[in-house]
Amino acid sequence: MGLSFWQIAIVVLLVVLLFGRGKLSSLMGDLAKGIKSFKSGMAEDDQVASASSEKLDGDDAKPVQDSATKDEGAKS
């Protein structure tokens, strides 16, 4: 059971009546800015991750202590 044309038209009409055309267009502009910001942030994270994996080639990587080992060392 899908949405018919009339149901979609009524929903669009109600949204336009509630928010107005000016408010709706500014809302869509803000949404587009948010999506662009999210995409650039994801691309930046990928670049940082690839740079850090190239930097750590295994020889100069420090071993990571287990949290249980840290707790035992703190108690002593």
Number of C-alpha atoms within 10 A of each C-alpha: 3 5 7 8 8 9 11 11 11 11 11 12 12 12 13 14 11 11 12 12 12 9 12 15 12 11 13 11 12 12 12 12 12 12 12 12 12 12 12 12 12 12 12 12 12 12 12 12 12 11 11 11 11 10 11 11 9 10 6 8 9 8 7 6 8 8 9 9 9 10 10 9 9 8 6 5
